[in-house]
Amino acid sequence: MKRIGIISDTHSYWDDRYATYFAGCQEIWHAGDVGDITILERLSEIAPVRAVSGNVDHGEVRRRCPEVDIFQCEGVKVMLRHIGGYPGKWAPGVKKALKEEGIKLAVCGHSHILKVIYDRELDLLHINPGAAGLQGWQQVRTLIKLTIDGSDMRDCEIIELGKSGQKNQKSEAT
């Protein structure tokens, strides 16, 4: 059994509450638009990190993080990517890849819109954790925690960090 912290679109912004909310997670997955590599370094002090690069990432993030990561977590095959769309509106080529790979959990970022949707056609769970950073048009910054136990995905927890334009007093831009 693993508790997973899921984050996306930090855009170089660090909030100390990431560490608070992800304490106890066995892994943290970042779905792209990391910004500065120090975000991944700080997250890795909490738990091992898997991350993909997003459309604004460059330099060290782009060198260290693939655009797509397909892996097994417990009994669940996962696809982690930045631009993927969502059920009914998958990005070009994504639906085909999800089918061919037998993906059961698709984690995407990019839109800054929190979504947790079950795709009946593909028999998979789609998660977009929304945006955790300050940049973008989202109204509320969000994170997600999820438990994966064998092939069972449960205890999905949505964490609201506050309005996008509001900084926590303990937050700092990197």
DRENFIGU-202928 format. One record per residue (C-alpha): x, y, z; residue in three letters. Coordinates in steps of 0.1 Angstrom, whole numbers, padded with zeros to 4 digits. Each point is the difference from the previous one (the first is absolute). Example, Ala and Ser with C-alpha at 12.3 -4.5 7.8 and 13.67 -1.06 7.14 Angstrom:
REM residues 2
<r east="0123" north="-0045" up="0078" type="ala"/>
<r east="0014" north="0034" up="-0007" type="ser"/>
This chain:
REM residues 174
<r east="0000" north="0000" up="0000" type="met"/>
<r east="0013" north="0035" up="-0009" type="lys"/>
<r east="-0013" north="0034" up="0007" type="arg"/>
<r east="0008" north="0023" up="-0029" type="ile"/>
<r east="0002" north="0038" up="0000" type="gly"/>
<r east="-0009" north="0015" up="-0034" type="ile"/>
<r east="0009" north="0035" up="-0010" type="ile"/>
<r east="0003" north="0020" up="-0032" type="ser"/>
<r east="0007" north="0035" up="-0014" type="asp"/>
<r east="0021" north="0014" up="0028" type="thr"/>
<r east="0017" north="0024" up="-0024" type="his"/>
<r east="0030" north="0004" up="0023" type="ser"/>
<r east="-0022" north="0008" up="0030" type="tyr"/>
<r east="0007" north="-0018" up="0033" type="trp"/>
<r east="-0026" north="-0001" up="0028" type="asp"/>
<r east="0011" north="-0015" up="0033" type="asp"/>
<r east="-0034" north="-0017" up="0002" type="arg"/>
<r east="0011" north="-0024" up="-0027" type="tyr"/>
<r east="0022" north="-0016" up="0026" type="ala"/>
<r east="-0028" north="0000" up="0026" type="thr"/>
<r east="-0026" north="-0016" up="-0022" type="tyr"/>
<r east="0023" north="-0025" up="-0017" type="phe"/>
<r east="0016" north="-0011" up="0033" type="ala"/>
<r east="-0006" north="-0038" up="0003" type="gly"/>
<r east="-0002" north="-0005" up="-0038" type="cys"/>
<r east="0022" north="-0027" up="-0014" type="gln"/>
<r east="0003" north="0017" up="-0034" type="glu"/>
<r east="-0007" north="0035" up="-0015" type="ile"/>
<r east="-0009" north="0003" up="-0037" type="trp"/>
<r east="0004" north="0034" up="-0017" type="his"/>
<r east="-0020" north="0003" up="-0033" type="ala"/>
<r east="0022" north="0027" up="-0016" type="gly"/>
<r east="0005" north="0038" up="-0002" type="asp"/>
<r east="0024" north="-0004" up="0029" type="val"/>
<r east="0019" north="0032" up="-0007" type="gly"/>
<r east="0032" north="0000" up="0021" type="asp"/>
<r east="0017" north="-0033" up="0007" type="ile"/>
<r east="0001" north="0009" up="0037" type="thr"/>
<r east="-0037" north="-0008" up="0002" type="ile"/>
<r east="0008" north="-0037" up="-0008" type="leu"/>
<r east="0030" north="0000" up="0024" type="glu"/>
<r east="-0022" north="0013" up="0028" type="arg"/>
<r east="-0028" north="-0024" up="-0007" type="leu"/>
<r east="0026" north="-0029" up="0000" type="ser"/>
<r east="0008" north="0009" up="0037" type="glu"/>
<r east="-0035" north="-0010" up="0008" type="ile"/>
<r east="-0003" north="-0032" up="-0021" type="ala"/>
<r east="0014" north="-0015" up="-0033" type="pro"/>
<r east="-0012" north="0021" up="-0029" type="val"/>
<r east="-0011" north="-0010" up="-0036" type="arg"/>
<r east="-0004" north="0030" up="-0023" type="ala"/>
<r east="-0006" north="0008" up="-0036" type="val"/>
<r east="0010" north="0032" up="-0018" type="ser"/>
<r east="-0027" north="0024" up="-0011" type="gly"/>
<r east="-0002" north="0025" up="-0028" type="asn"/>
<r east="0016" north="0028" up="0020" type="val"/>
<r east="0028" north="-0021" up="0014" type="asp"/>
<r east="0035" north="0003" up="-0013" type="his"/>
<r east="0036" north="-0005" up="0011" type="gly"/>
<r east="0006" north="-0024" up="0028" type="glu"/>
<r east="-0037" north="-0010" up="0004" type="val"/>
<r east="-0001" north="-0009" up="-0037" type="arg"/>
<r east="0032" north="-0020" up="0002" type="arg"/>
<r east="-0011" north="-0019" up="0031" type="arg"/>
<r east="-0037" north="-0006" up="-0007" type="cys"/>
<r east="-0015" north="-0018" up="-0030" type="pro"/>
<r east="-0031" north="0013" up="-0018" type="glu"/>
<r east="-0019" north="-0032" up="0008" type="val"/>
<r east="0007" north="-0026" up="0028" type="asp"/>
<r east="-0018" north="-0033" up="-0002" type="ile"/>
<r east="0005" north="-0022" up="0031" type="phe"/>
<r east="-0015" north="-0025" up="0024" type="gln"/>
<r east="-0011" north="0011" up="0035" type="cys"/>
<r east="-0012" north="-0030" up="0020" type="glu"/>
<r east="-0024" north="-0017" up="-0024" type="gly"/>
<r east="-0009" north="0031" up="-0020" type="val"/>
<r east="0016" north="0010" up="-0033" type="lys"/>
<r east="0005" north="0038" up="0000" type="val"/>
<r east="0006" north="0026" up="-0027" type="met"/>
<r east="0014" north="0033" up="0013" type="leu"/>
<r east="0001" north="0028" up="-0025" type="arg"/>
<r east="-0005" north="0038" up="-0001" type="his"/>
<r east="-0023" north="0005" up="-0030" type="ile"/>
<r east="-0025" north="-0029" up="-0002" type="gly"/>
<r east="-0035" north="0014" up="0000" type="gly"/>
<r east="-0027" north="-0019" up="0018" type="tyr"/>
<r east="-0028" north="-0026" up="-0007" type="pro"/>
<r east="-0019" north="0011" up="-0031" type="gly"/>
<r east="0026" north="0026" up="-0009" type="lys"/>
<r east="0033" north="-0019" up="0000" type="trp"/>
<r east="0030" north="0018" up="-0017" type="ala"/>
<r east="0009" north="-0013" up="-0035" type="pro"/>
<r east="0015" north="-0036" up="0003" type="gly"/>
<r east="-0006" north="-0003" up="0037" type="val"/>
<r east="-0032" north="-0022" up="-0002" type="lys"/>
<r east="0018" north="-0024" up="-0023" type="lys"/>
<r east="0030" north="-0002" up="0023" type="ala"/>
<r east="-0022" north="-0005" up="0031" type="leu"/>
<r east="-0017" north="-0030" up="-0017" type="lys"/>
<r east="0032" north="-0015" up="-0014" type="glu"/>
<r east="0019" north="0002" up="0033" type="glu"/>
<r east="-0030" north="-0012" up="0021" type="gly"/>
<r east="0002" north="0031" up="0023" type="ile"/>
<r east="-0023" north="0000" up="0030" type="lys"/>
<r east="0010" north="0034" up="0015" type="leu"/>
<r east="0007" north="0030" up="-0023" type="ala"/>
<r east="0015" north="0030" up="0019" type="val"/>
<r east="0003" north="0032" up="-0020" type="cys"/>
<r east="0005" north="0037" up="0008" type="gly"/>
<r east="0001" north="0030" up="-0023" type="his"/>
<r east="-0036" north="0013" up="0002" type="ser"/>
<r east="0002" north="0013" up="0036" type="his"/>
<r east="-0034" north="-0016" up="0004" type="ile"/>
<r east="-0005" north="-0026" up="0027" type="leu"/>
<r east="-0017" north="-0031" up="-0014" type="lys"/>
<r east="-0005" north="-0035" up="0013" type="val"/>
<r east="-0020" north="-0019" up="-0026" type="ile"/>
<r east="-0006" north="-0037" up="-0006" type="tyr"/>
<r east="0002" north="-0008" up="-0038" type="asp"/>
<r east="-0025" north="-0029" up="-0005" type="arg"/>
<r east="0010" north="-0005" up="-0036" type="glu"/>
<r east="0037" north="-0005" up="0009" type="leu"/>
<r east="-0006" north="-0014" up="0035" type="asp"/>
<r east="0024" north="0023" up="0016" type="leu"/>
<r east="0002" north="0028" up="0025" type="leu"/>
<r east="0011" north="0035" up="-0012" type="his"/>
<r east="0015" north="0024" up="0025" type="ile"/>
<r east="0010" north="0036" up="-0006" type="asn"/>
<r east="0011" north="0015" up="0034" type="pro"/>
<r east="-0006" north="0035" up="-0012" type="gly"/>
<r east="0027" north="0026" up="0006" type="ala"/>
<r east="0021" north="0004" up="0031" type="ala"/>
<r east="0018" north="0031" up="-0010" type="gly"/>
<r east="-0010" north="0037" up="-0002" type="leu"/>
<r east="0003" north="0004" up="-0038" type="gln"/>
<r east="-0031" north="-0006" up="-0021" type="gly"/>
<r east="-0036" north="0008" up="0001" type="trp"/>
<r east="-0012" north="-0027" up="0025" type="gln"/>
<r east="-0021" north="0013" up="0028" type="gln"/>
<r east="0012" north="-0024" up="0027" type="val"/>
<r east="0034" north="-0018" up="0002" type="arg"/>
<r east="-0003" north="-0037" up="0006" type="thr"/>
<r east="0018" north="-0033" up="0007" type="leu"/>
<r east="-0012" north="-0036" up="0001" type="ile"/>
<r east="0008" north="-0030" up="0021" type="lys"/>
<r east="-0010" north="-0035" up="-0010" type="leu"/>
<r east="0005" north="-0035" up="0014" type="thr"/>
<r east="0009" north="-0028" up="-0023" type="ile"/>
<r east="-0003" north="-0035" up="0015" type="asp"/>
<r east="0005" north="-0028" up="-0024" type="gly"/>
<r east="-0023" north="0009" up="-0029" type="ser"/>
<r east="-0023" north="0020" up="0023" type="asp"/>
<r east="0001" north="0038" up="-0002" type="met"/>
<r east="-0017" north="0017" up="0029" type="arg"/>
<r east="0000" north="0028" up="0026" type="asp"/>
<r east="0004" north="0027" up="-0026" type="cys"/>
<r east="0004" north="0032" up="0020" type="glu"/>
<r east="-0002" north="0035" up="-0016" type="ile"/>
<r east="0020" north="0026" up="0019" type="ile"/>
<r east="-0008" north="0037" up="-0006" type="glu"/>
<r east="0029" north="0024" up="0007" type="leu"/>
<r east="-0020" north="0032" up="-0004" type="gly"/>
<r east="-0006" north="0025" up="-0027" type="lys"/>
<r east="0025" north="0002" up="-0028" type="ser"/>
<r east="0010" north="0035" up="0007" type="gly"/>
<r east="0005" north="-0006" up="0038" type="gln"/>
<r east="0034" north="-0010" up="0014" type="lys"/>
<r east="0001" north="-0018" up="0033" type="asn"/>
<r east="0022" north="0019" up="0025" type="gln"/>
<r east="0023" north="-0030" up="0001" type="lys"/>
<r east="0003" north="-0003" up="-0038" type="ser"/>
<r east="0028" north="0013" up="-0021" type="glu"/>
<r east="0007" north="0004" up="-0036" type="ala"/>
<r east="0032" north="-0018" up="-0011" type="thr"/>
